[in-house]
Amino acid sequence: MNWSKVCVILSREYTVRVRSRGFILSTLLGPVGLILIIALPVLVTLWTRDTSQRRLAVRDETGRIGAGLEARNPERYFVSTDPEAQLRARLLDGQLDGYLLIPADVLQAGRVQLYTRSGGGLALLEEVQRDVSELVRLERLREAGLDTALIARLQERVRLQTHRVTETGVERDRGAALAAVGYVLGFLIYMMMFIYGALVMRGVIEEKANRIIEVLASSARPFEIMMGKVLGIGLVGLTQILIWIVLGWGIVSGLAPLLLAFLPAESGQIAPAAAASTGWELPRIPGGLVLGFVGYFLSGYFLYATLFAAIGSAVDQESDAQQLQWPLTLPIILPMLLITNVMADPDGTLAVILSLVPFFAPILMVVRLAATSVPFWQVGLSALLILLTFLAGVWISARIYRIGILIYGKKPTFREILRWAREG
């Protein structure tokens, strides 16, 4: 392989795409869009959780639970002495959002009835069940003769403080925050492999349709063309990611205090004053995680980009490519479906096995690197398996690419593509 020709093609792919208006806009707006995608659902959930206008009438036959509900959340509950038939009529007339019947034997039977016209929604049902359960539990304890002060003492929650023991000493463990960072990094790799893998495929299709590939093939070997295109677009993706990391970190650092200011303290979240007293801060991202992220992004990209290039060389139109690329998109999507299992137990057998699978490792190993201390042999083994799979993919893709770029006007089948891989 003539590396000088590869470098010429690489340089062209890189400079043309980096100078494009789309690259500049997506690079500048990417971190903002990613933060909005992550932050908006959280903020909307927090803002709407306690601002629902649904009010429930409470008919309490015990004489104790209803008053506690109203005192706990007067915007949600109010005690009513109306008979059930009248409450039902008011509900049908639209005067009530719902009513709650608390029978006299609730402490023994442990059942209450909620009546609404539309079901109320899962959030309302969960809130009512939680509130009633806590008050019923208190009344059962009082009925058992426990002192009020003792009951309050029993209800105090224990705060778990986790620490990580290293060879240099003991440090505070920020595993939960780092696991969230790992999820974001894994999602970023997932998104970039899709975007830039498809970009490689689309570039091959366009050059083939415009007959540019024939000009290139006259001065360079097909394998050199493919490698130059894959490496050039890969460097474009790496450049964009590095810029995103710097911009994203700056935006998060600046917006974190503002986000905390909007979190309601009464909903159990960290209020600004509480955050200051607890020393809340952004987790320190280890340098090994950054290197692992860059390394696994590049390895995952090169693994899939060569295969996307092979698919692009086999067709003349992008619509035809979409029908052939599902064997490549499926291994990219599956890790995102399994990522919660890996986050829940990053040291478990399932997480270890999945993170060693070459097609899954670029996403799942990064999540594990953020969530736990991954043994070096597992990182090395996954890198070796990805490398071997990449070499096999390059060998197969090059054979398909060599024949496919010169085939026009025909949509190949999977059987024909496999034949090209054997005979190319």
The 8 nearest C-alpha neighbors of each residue, nearest first, counted from 0:
[[1, 2, 223, 222, 220, 5, 4, 3],
 [2, 0, 3, 4, 5, 223, 219, 220],
 [3, 1, 5, 4, 6, 0, 223, 7],
 [2, 4, 6, 5, 1, 7, 8, 0],
 [5, 3, 7, 2, 6, 1, 8, 219],
 [4, 6, 227, 2, 8, 223, 3, 7],
 [7, 5, 9, 3, 4, 8, 10, 2],
 [8, 6, 4, 10, 9, 5, 11, 3],
 [7, 9, 227, 11, 5, 6, 10, 12],
 [10, 8, 231, 227, 6, 12, 7, 11],
 [11, 9, 13, 7, 8, 12, 6, 14],
 [10, 12, 8, 14, 13, 9, 15, 7],
 [11, 13, 231, 9, 10, 15, 14, 8],
 [14, 12, 231, 10, 11, 16, 15, 235],
 [15, 13, 17, 11, 16, 12, 10, 18],
 [14, 16, 18, 12, 13, 17, 11, 19],
 [15, 17, 19, 18, 13, 14, 12, 22],
 [18, 16, 14, 19, 15, 22, 13, 235],
 [19, 17, 16, 15, 14, 20, 22, 23],
 [20, 18, 16, 21, 22, 17, 15, 23],
 [19, 21, 23, 22, 24, 18, 17, 25],
 [20, 22, 24, 19, 23, 25, 26, 16],
 [21, 23, 25, 19, 20, 24, 17, 26],
 [22, 24, 26, 20, 21, 25, 27, 19],
 [25, 23, 21, 27, 26, 22, 28, 20],
 [24, 26, 28, 22, 29, 27, 23, 21],
 [27, 25, 23, 29, 24, 28, 22, 239],
 [28, 26, 24, 25, 29, 23, 30, 243],
 [27, 29, 25, 31, 26, 30, 24, 32],
 [28, 30, 32, 25, 26, 31, 27, 33],
 [31, 29, 33, 247, 32, 28, 243, 34],
 [32, 30, 34, 28, 29, 33, 35, 247],
 [31, 33, 35, 29, 30, 34, 36, 28],
 [34, 32, 30, 36, 35, 31, 29, 37],
 [33, 35, 37, 31, 36, 32, 38, 30],
 [34, 36, 32, 38, 39, 37, 33, 31],
 [37, 35, 33, 34, 38, 39, 32, 40],
 [36, 38, 34, 35, 39, 33, 40, 41],
 [39, 37, 35, 41, 40, 34, 36, 42],
 [38, 40, 42, 35, 41, 43, 36, 37],
 [41, 39, 43, 42, 38, 44, 37, 36],
 [42, 40, 44, 38, 39, 43, 45, 37],
 [43, 41, 45, 39, 44, 40, 46, 38],
 [42, 44, 40, 46, 45, 41, 39, 47],
 [43, 45, 41, 47, 42, 46, 48, 40],
 [46, 44, 42, 48, 43, 47, 41, 262],
 [45, 47, 43, 44, 48, 42, 50, 49],
 [48, 46, 50, 44, 49, 45, 43, 51],
 [47, 49, 45, 46, 44, 50, 51, 122],
 [48, 50, 47, 51, 46, 45, 266, 52],
 [51, 49, 47, 48, 52, 46, 74, 53],
 [50, 52, 53, 49, 47, 48, 75, 54],
 [53, 51, 54, 50, 75, 74, 96, 49],
 [54, 52, 51, 96, 75, 55, 97, 74],
 [55, 53, 75, 96, 76, 52, 74, 56],
 [54, 56, 98, 97, 76, 75, 96, 57],
 [55, 57, 98, 77, 79, 78, 76, 99],
 [58, 56, 78, 99, 79, 98, 77, 59],
 [57, 59, 100, 79, 80, 99, 78, 101],
 [60, 58, 101, 65, 61, 62, 57, 100],
 [59, 61, 103, 102, 62, 101, 58, 100],
 [62, 60, 103, 63, 59, 64, 102, 101],
 [61, 63, 60, 59, 64, 65, 66, 103],
 [62, 64, 61, 65, 66, 67, 59, 138],
 [63, 65, 67, 66, 62, 134, 68, 61],
 [66, 64, 68, 67, 59, 63, 78, 57],
 [67, 65, 69, 68, 64, 63, 70, 78],
 [66, 68, 70, 64, 65, 69, 71, 63],
 [69, 67, 71, 65, 66, 70, 72, 76],
 [68, 70, 73, 76, 66, 72, 77, 71],
 [71, 69, 67, 68, 72, 73, 66, 76],
 [70, 72, 68, 69, 67, 73, 130, 66],
 [71, 73, 69, 74, 75, 70, 68, 76],
 [74, 72, 69, 76, 75, 70, 77, 71],
 [75, 73, 72, 76, 54, 52, 77, 69],
 [74, 76, 54, 73, 72, 55, 53, 77],
 [77, 75, 55, 69, 73, 54, 56, 74],
 [78, 76, 56, 69, 57, 73, 79, 55],
 [79, 77, 57, 56, 65, 58, 66, 76],
 [78, 80, 58, 81, 57, 56, 77, 59],
 [81, 79, 58, 82, 78, 59, 57, 83],
 [80, 82, 79, 85, 86, 83, 58, 84],
 [83, 81, 85, 84, 86, 80, 58, 79],
 [82, 84, 86, 85, 87, 81, 58, 100],
 [85, 83, 87, 86, 82, 88, 81, 89],
 [84, 86, 88, 87, 83, 82, 89, 81],
 [87, 85, 83, 89, 88, 84, 90, 82],
 [86, 88, 90, 84, 85, 89, 83, 91],
 [87, 89, 85, 91, 90, 86, 92, 84],
 [90, 88, 92, 94, 86, 87, 91, 95],
 [89, 91, 95, 87, 93, 88, 92, 94],
 [90, 92, 88, 93, 89, 87, 116, 94],
 [93, 91, 89, 90, 94, 88, 95, 87],
 [92, 94, 90, 91, 95, 89, 96, 88],
 [95, 93, 89, 92, 90, 96, 91, 88],
 [96, 94, 90, 97, 93, 89, 55, 54],
 [97, 95, 53, 54, 55, 90, 115, 94],
 [96, 98, 115, 55, 95, 114, 90, 56],
 [97, 99, 56, 55, 114, 57, 113, 100],
 [98, 100, 113, 57, 112, 56, 58, 114],
 [99, 101, 58, 112, 111, 57, 102, 59],
 [100, 102, 59, 111, 60, 58, 99, 105],
 [103, 101, 60, 104, 105, 100, 111, 59],
 [102, 104, 61, 60, 105, 101, 59, 106],
 [105, 103, 107, 102, 106, 108, 109, 61],
 [104, 106, 109, 108, 107, 102, 103, 110],
 [107, 105, 104, 109, 108, 135, 139, 138],
 [106, 108, 105, 104, 109, 110, 139, 103],
 [109, 107, 105, 110, 104, 106, 111, 102],
 [108, 110, 105, 106, 107, 111, 104, 135],
 [111, 109, 108, 105, 112, 101, 102, 106],
 [110, 112, 101, 100, 102, 113, 105, 109],
 [113, 111, 100, 99, 114, 101, 110, 98],
 [112, 114, 99, 98, 100, 115, 111, 97],
 [113, 115, 98, 97, 99, 112, 116, 118],
 [116, 114, 97, 118, 117, 119, 96, 113],
 [115, 117, 118, 114, 97, 90, 91, 96],
 [118, 116, 119, 115, 120, 96, 114, 97],
 [117, 119, 115, 120, 116, 114, 121, 124],
 [120, 118, 117, 123, 115, 124, 121, 116],
 [121, 119, 122, 123, 118, 124, 117, 125],
 [120, 122, 124, 123, 125, 119, 118, 126],
 [121, 123, 125, 124, 120, 126, 48, 119],
 [124, 122, 126, 125, 121, 120, 119, 127],
 [125, 123, 121, 127, 126, 122, 128, 120],
 [124, 126, 128, 122, 123, 127, 121, 129],
 [127, 125, 123, 129, 124, 128, 130, 122],
 [128, 126, 130, 124, 129, 125, 131, 123],
 [127, 129, 125, 131, 126, 130, 132, 124],
 [128, 130, 126, 132, 127, 131, 125, 133],
 [131, 129, 127, 133, 132, 128, 126, 134],
 [130, 132, 134, 128, 133, 129, 135, 127],
 [133, 131, 135, 129, 130, 134, 128, 136],
 [132, 134, 136, 130, 135, 131, 129, 137],
 [135, 133, 137, 131, 136, 132, 138, 64],
 [136, 134, 138, 132, 137, 133, 131, 139],
 [135, 137, 133, 139, 134, 138, 132, 140],
 [138, 136, 134, 140, 135, 139, 141, 133],
 [139, 137, 141, 135, 140, 136, 142, 134],
 [140, 138, 142, 136, 137, 141, 135, 143],
 [139, 141, 143, 137, 138, 142, 145, 136],
 [142, 140, 138, 144, 143, 145, 139, 137],
 [141, 143, 139, 144, 140, 138, 145, 137],
 [142, 144, 140, 141, 145, 139, 138, 146],
 [145, 143, 141, 142, 146, 140, 139, 147],
 [146, 144, 141, 140, 143, 147, 149, 150],
 [145, 147, 149, 148, 150, 144, 141, 140],
 [148, 146, 150, 149, 151, 145, 141, 152],
 [149, 147, 151, 150, 146, 152, 145, 153],
 [150, 148, 152, 146, 147, 151, 153, 145],
 [149, 151, 147, 153, 152, 148, 146, 154],
 [152, 150, 148, 154, 149, 153, 147, 155],
 [151, 153, 149, 150, 154, 155, 148, 147],
 [152, 154, 150, 151, 155, 149, 156, 148],
 [155, 153, 151, 152, 156, 150, 149, 137],
 [154, 156, 152, 153, 157, 151, 150, 158],
 [157, 155, 154, 158, 153, 152, 159, 151],
 [156, 158, 159, 155, 154, 160, 153, 152],
 [159, 157, 156, 160, 155, 161, 277, 154],
 [158, 160, 157, 161, 156, 162, 172, 171],
 [161, 159, 158, 162, 171, 172, 157, 173],
 [160, 162, 172, 159, 171, 163, 173, 174],
 [163, 161, 172, 171, 170, 164, 169, 160],
 [162, 164, 172, 170, 169, 171, 165, 161],
 [165, 163, 169, 168, 162, 170, 166, 167],
 [166, 164, 168, 167, 169, 163, 170, 162],
 [165, 167, 168, 164, 169, 163, 170, 372],
 [166, 168, 165, 169, 164, 170, 163, 171],
 [169, 167, 165, 166, 164, 170, 163, 162],
 [168, 170, 164, 163, 165, 162, 171, 167],
 [171, 169, 163, 162, 172, 164, 168, 165],
 [170, 172, 162, 163, 173, 161, 169, 160],
 [173, 171, 162, 163, 161, 174, 170, 160],
 [172, 174, 176, 175, 177, 171, 282, 161],
 [173, 175, 177, 172, 176, 370, 178, 371],
 [176, 174, 178, 177, 173, 179, 370, 172],
 [177, 175, 179, 178, 173, 174, 180, 282],
 [176, 178, 180, 174, 179, 369, 175, 370],
 [179, 177, 370, 181, 175, 180, 176, 369],
 [180, 178, 182, 176, 177, 181, 183, 175],
 [179, 181, 177, 183, 178, 182, 184, 176],
 [182, 180, 366, 178, 369, 184, 179, 183],
 [183, 181, 179, 185, 180, 184, 366, 186],
 [182, 184, 186, 180, 181, 185, 187, 179],
 [183, 185, 187, 181, 186, 182, 180, 188],
 [186, 184, 362, 182, 188, 187, 183, 181],
 [185, 187, 189, 183, 184, 188, 182, 190],
 [186, 188, 184, 190, 185, 189, 191, 183],
 [189, 187, 191, 185, 190, 186, 296, 192],
 [190, 188, 186, 187, 192, 191, 185, 193],
 [189, 191, 187, 193, 188, 192, 186, 194],
 [190, 192, 194, 188, 193, 189, 195, 187],
 [193, 191, 189, 196, 300, 195, 190, 194],
 [192, 194, 190, 196, 191, 195, 197, 189],
 [195, 193, 191, 197, 192, 196, 198, 190],
 [194, 196, 198, 197, 192, 193, 191, 199],
 [195, 197, 304, 199, 193, 198, 192, 194],
 [196, 198, 200, 195, 194, 199, 193, 201],
 [199, 197, 195, 201, 196, 200, 202, 194],
 [200, 198, 202, 196, 197, 201, 308, 195],
 [199, 201, 311, 308, 197, 307, 203, 198],
 [200, 202, 198, 204, 203, 199, 197, 205],
 [203, 201, 199, 205, 204, 200, 198, 206],
 [202, 204, 206, 200, 201, 205, 311, 207],
 [203, 205, 201, 207, 311, 202, 206, 315],
 [206, 204, 208, 202, 207, 203, 209, 201],
 [207, 205, 211, 209, 203, 212, 208, 204],
 [206, 208, 210, 204, 212, 205, 209, 203],
 [207, 209, 205, 210, 206, 315, 204, 211],
 [210, 208, 206, 211, 207, 205, 212, 204],
 [211, 209, 207, 212, 208, 213, 206, 214],
 [212, 210, 206, 214, 213, 209, 207, 215],
 [211, 213, 215, 207, 206, 210, 214, 216],
 [214, 212, 216, 211, 215, 210, 217, 207],
 [215, 213, 217, 211, 212, 216, 218, 210],
 [214, 216, 212, 217, 213, 218, 219, 211],
 [217, 215, 213, 219, 214, 218, 220, 212],
 [216, 218, 214, 215, 219, 213, 220, 212],
 [219, 217, 216, 215, 214, 220, 4, 213],
 [220, 218, 216, 215, 217, 223, 221, 224],
 [219, 221, 223, 222, 216, 224, 218, 217],
 [222, 220, 224, 223, 401, 216, 225, 219],
 [221, 223, 225, 224, 220, 397, 226, 401],
 [224, 222, 226, 220, 5, 221, 225, 227],
 [225, 223, 221, 227, 222, 226, 228, 220],
 [224, 226, 222, 228, 223, 227, 229, 221],
 [225, 227, 229, 223, 228, 224, 230, 222],
 [228, 226, 9, 5, 8, 224, 230, 225],
 [227, 229, 231, 225, 226, 230, 9, 232],
 [230, 228, 226, 232, 227, 231, 233, 225],
 [231, 229, 233, 227, 228, 232, 226, 9],
 [232, 230, 9, 13, 12, 228, 234, 233],
 [231, 233, 235, 234, 229, 230, 13, 228],
 [234, 232, 230, 236, 235, 231, 229, 237],
 [233, 235, 237, 231, 236, 232, 238, 230],
 [236, 234, 232, 238, 233, 237, 13, 239],
 [235, 237, 233, 239, 234, 238, 240, 232],
 [236, 238, 234, 240, 239, 235, 241, 233],
 [239, 237, 235, 241, 236, 240, 234, 242],
 [238, 240, 236, 242, 237, 241, 26, 243],
 [239, 241, 243, 237, 242, 238, 244, 236],
 [242, 240, 244, 238, 243, 239, 237, 245],
 [241, 243, 239, 245, 240, 244, 246, 238],
 [244, 242, 240, 246, 241, 245, 247, 30],
 [245, 243, 241, 247, 242, 246, 248, 240],
 [244, 246, 242, 248, 243, 247, 249, 241],
 [247, 245, 243, 249, 248, 244, 242, 250],
 [248, 246, 250, 244, 30, 249, 243, 245],
 [247, 249, 251, 245, 250, 246, 244, 252],
 [248, 250, 246, 252, 247, 251, 253, 245],
 [249, 251, 247, 253, 252, 248, 254, 246],
 [252, 250, 254, 248, 253, 249, 255, 247],
 [253, 251, 249, 250, 255, 254, 248, 281],
 [252, 254, 250, 251, 255, 249, 256, 257],
 [253, 255, 251, 257, 256, 252, 250, 258],
 [254, 256, 258, 257, 252, 251, 253, 259],
 [257, 255, 259, 258, 254, 260, 253, 271],
 [258, 256, 260, 254, 259, 255, 261, 253],
 [259, 257, 255, 260, 261, 256, 254, 262],
 [260, 258, 256, 262, 261, 257, 271, 270],
 [259, 261, 257, 258, 271, 262, 256, 270],
 [262, 260, 259, 258, 263, 257, 42, 270],
 [261, 263, 259, 260, 270, 268, 264, 258],
 [264, 262, 265, 266, 261, 268, 270, 267],
 [265, 263, 270, 268, 266, 267, 269, 262],
 [264, 266, 267, 263, 268, 270, 262, 269],
 [267, 265, 264, 263, 268, 49, 45, 262],
 [266, 268, 265, 264, 269, 263, 270, 262],
 [269, 267, 264, 266, 270, 262, 263, 265],
 [268, 270, 274, 273, 264, 271, 267, 262],
 [269, 271, 264, 273, 272, 274, 262, 268],
 [272, 270, 274, 273, 260, 259, 275, 269],
 [273, 271, 275, 274, 270, 276, 269, 277],
 [274, 272, 276, 270, 275, 271, 269, 277],
 [273, 275, 271, 279, 277, 272, 276, 269],
 [274, 276, 272, 278, 273, 277, 271, 279],
 [277, 275, 273, 274, 278, 272, 279, 271],
 [278, 276, 274, 275, 279, 273, 272, 280],
 [277, 279, 275, 276, 274, 280, 273, 272],
 [280, 278, 274, 277, 275, 281, 276, 273],
 [281, 279, 282, 278, 274, 283, 255, 275],
 [280, 282, 283, 279, 252, 255, 176, 251],
 [283, 281, 284, 280, 176, 173, 177, 180],
 [282, 284, 285, 281, 177, 173, 280, 286],
 [283, 285, 282, 286, 288, 177, 289, 369],
 [286, 284, 287, 288, 283, 289, 369, 290],
 [285, 287, 289, 288, 290, 284, 291, 283],
 [288, 286, 290, 285, 289, 291, 368, 292],
 [287, 289, 291, 286, 285, 290, 292, 368],
 [288, 290, 292, 286, 291, 287, 293, 285],
 [291, 289, 287, 293, 292, 288, 294, 286],
 [292, 290, 288, 294, 289, 293, 295, 287],
 [291, 293, 289, 295, 290, 294, 296, 288],
 [292, 294, 296, 290, 291, 295, 297, 289],
 [295, 293, 291, 297, 296, 292, 290, 298],
 [296, 294, 361, 298, 292, 297, 293, 299],
 [295, 297, 293, 299, 294, 298, 188, 300],
 [298, 296, 300, 294, 295, 299, 301, 293],
 [299, 297, 295, 301, 300, 296, 302, 294],
 [300, 298, 302, 296, 361, 297, 301, 295],
 [299, 301, 297, 303, 302, 192, 298, 304],
 [302, 300, 304, 298, 303, 299, 297, 305],
 [301, 303, 389, 299, 300, 304, 298, 305],
 [302, 304, 306, 300, 305, 301, 307, 299],
 [305, 303, 196, 307, 301, 306, 300, 302],
 [304, 306, 308, 307, 303, 302, 393, 301],
 [305, 307, 309, 303, 308, 304, 396, 310],
 [308, 306, 304, 310, 200, 309, 305, 196],
 [309, 307, 200, 311, 305, 306, 310, 199],
 [308, 310, 396, 306, 400, 312, 307, 311],
 [311, 309, 307, 313, 308, 312, 306, 320],
 [312, 310, 200, 308, 204, 309, 313, 203],
 [313, 311, 404, 403, 309, 310, 400, 314],
 [312, 314, 403, 310, 311, 309, 404, 411],
 [315, 313, 312, 311, 316, 410, 320, 319],
 [314, 316, 204, 208, 407, 408, 207, 317],
 [317, 315, 318, 319, 314, 204, 320, 208],
 [316, 318, 320, 319, 321, 201, 204, 315],
 [319, 317, 321, 320, 316, 322, 315, 314],
 [320, 318, 317, 316, 321, 322, 314, 323],
 [321, 319, 317, 323, 322, 318, 324, 314],
 [322, 320, 318, 324, 323, 319, 317, 325],
 [321, 323, 320, 319, 324, 325, 318, 317],
 [324, 322, 320, 321, 325, 319, 310, 326],
 [323, 325, 327, 321, 326, 322, 320, 328],
 [324, 326, 328, 327, 323, 329, 322, 321],
 [327, 325, 324, 329, 328, 323, 330, 331],
 [328, 326, 325, 324, 329, 330, 331, 303],
 [329, 327, 325, 331, 330, 326, 332, 324],
 [328, 330, 332, 331, 327, 326, 325, 333],
 [331, 329, 333, 332, 328, 327, 358, 359],
 [332, 330, 328, 329, 333, 334, 189, 327],
 [331, 333, 329, 335, 330, 334, 328, 336],
 [332, 334, 336, 330, 335, 331, 329, 337],
 [335, 333, 337, 336, 359, 332, 338, 331],
 [336, 334, 338, 337, 333, 332, 186, 331],
 [335, 337, 333, 334, 338, 332, 339, 340],
 [338, 336, 334, 335, 340, 339, 333, 341],
 [337, 339, 335, 341, 340, 336, 334, 342],
 [340, 338, 342, 341, 337, 343, 336, 335],
 [341, 339, 343, 338, 337, 342, 344, 350],
 [340, 342, 345, 350, 338, 339, 344, 343],
 [343, 341, 339, 345, 340, 344, 338, 178],
 [342, 344, 340, 341, 339, 345, 338, 347],
 [343, 345, 347, 341, 346, 342, 340, 350],
 [346, 344, 341, 342, 367, 350, 347, 343],
 [347, 345, 344, 350, 351, 348, 371, 373],
 [348, 346, 344, 350, 349, 345, 351, 341],
 [347, 349, 351, 350, 352, 346, 353, 345],
 [350, 348, 352, 351, 347, 353, 341, 340],
 [349, 351, 341, 353, 347, 348, 345, 352],
 [350, 352, 348, 354, 349, 353, 347, 355],
 [353, 351, 349, 355, 354, 350, 348, 356],
 [352, 354, 350, 356, 355, 351, 349, 359],
 [353, 355, 360, 364, 363, 351, 352, 356],
 [356, 354, 381, 352, 353, 360, 357, 351],
 [355, 357, 359, 353, 354, 358, 360, 352],
 [358, 356, 385, 360, 359, 384, 355, 381],
 [357, 359, 356, 360, 330, 361, 331, 299],
 [360, 358, 356, 357, 334, 361, 362, 354],
 [359, 361, 354, 364, 363, 357, 362, 355],
 [362, 360, 295, 299, 359, 364, 363, 296],
 [363, 361, 185, 360, 365, 364, 359, 188],
 [362, 364, 366, 360, 354, 365, 361, 359],
 [365, 363, 367, 354, 360, 366, 362, 361],
 [364, 366, 368, 363, 367, 362, 292, 185],
 [367, 365, 181, 363, 369, 364, 368, 182],
 [366, 368, 364, 370, 369, 365, 345, 371],
 [369, 367, 365, 366, 370, 371, 373, 364],
 [368, 370, 181, 366, 367, 177, 178, 371],
 [369, 371, 178, 367, 174, 368, 177, 366],
 [372, 370, 368, 367, 369, 373, 345, 174],
 [373, 371, 368, 374, 370, 367, 369, 346],
 [372, 374, 368, 371, 375, 367, 377, 378],
 [375, 373, 376, 377, 372, 378, 379, 371],
 [374, 376, 378, 377, 379, 373, 380, 372],
 [377, 375, 379, 378, 374, 380, 373, 381],
 [376, 378, 380, 379, 375, 374, 381, 373],
 [377, 379, 375, 381, 376, 380, 382, 374],
 [380, 378, 376, 382, 377, 381, 375, 383],
 [381, 379, 377, 383, 382, 378, 376, 384],
 [380, 382, 355, 384, 378, 383, 379, 377],
 [383, 381, 379, 385, 380, 384, 386, 378],
 [382, 384, 386, 380, 381, 385, 379, 387],
 [385, 383, 381, 387, 386, 382, 357, 388],
 [384, 386, 357, 388, 382, 383, 387, 389],
 [387, 385, 389, 383, 384, 388, 382, 390],
 [388, 386, 390, 384, 389, 385, 383, 391],
 [387, 389, 385, 391, 386, 390, 392, 384],
 [388, 390, 392, 302, 386, 387, 391, 385],
 [391, 389, 393, 387, 392, 388, 386, 394],
 [390, 392, 388, 394, 389, 393, 387, 395],
 [393, 391, 389, 395, 390, 394, 396, 388],
 [392, 394, 390, 396, 391, 395, 397, 389],
 [393, 395, 391, 397, 392, 396, 390, 398],
 [396, 394, 392, 398, 420, 393, 397, 391],
 [397, 395, 309, 393, 399, 398, 394, 306],
 [398, 396, 400, 394, 399, 395, 222, 393],
 [397, 399, 423, 420, 401, 395, 400, 396],
 [398, 400, 396, 420, 419, 397, 401, 402],
 [401, 399, 397, 403, 309, 398, 402, 312],
 [400, 402, 398, 221, 399, 403, 397, 404],
 [403, 401, 400, 399, 404, 405, 423, 419],
 [402, 404, 313, 312, 400, 406, 405, 399],
 [405, 403, 312, 406, 402, 400, 401, 207],
 [404, 406, 403, 402, 407, 401, 213, 207],
 [407, 405, 403, 404, 402, 408, 409, 313],
 [408, 406, 409, 405, 315, 314, 404, 403],
 [407, 409, 315, 410, 406, 314, 316, 411],
 [410, 408, 407, 411, 406, 314, 315, 313],
 [409, 411, 314, 412, 408, 319, 313, 315],
 [412, 410, 415, 409, 416, 413, 313, 314],
 [411, 413, 415, 414, 416, 410, 323, 417],
 [412, 414, 416, 415, 417, 411, 323, 418],
 [413, 415, 417, 412, 416, 418, 411, 419],
 [416, 414, 418, 412, 417, 413, 411, 419],
 [415, 417, 419, 413, 418, 414, 420, 412],
 [416, 418, 420, 414, 415, 419, 413, 421],
 [417, 419, 415, 421, 416, 420, 422, 414],
 [420, 418, 416, 422, 423, 399, 417, 421],
 [419, 421, 417, 399, 398, 418, 395, 423],
 [422, 420, 418, 419, 423, 417, 398, 395],
 [421, 423, 419, 420, 418, 398, 399, 417],
 [422, 398, 419, 420, 421, 399, 402, 401]]
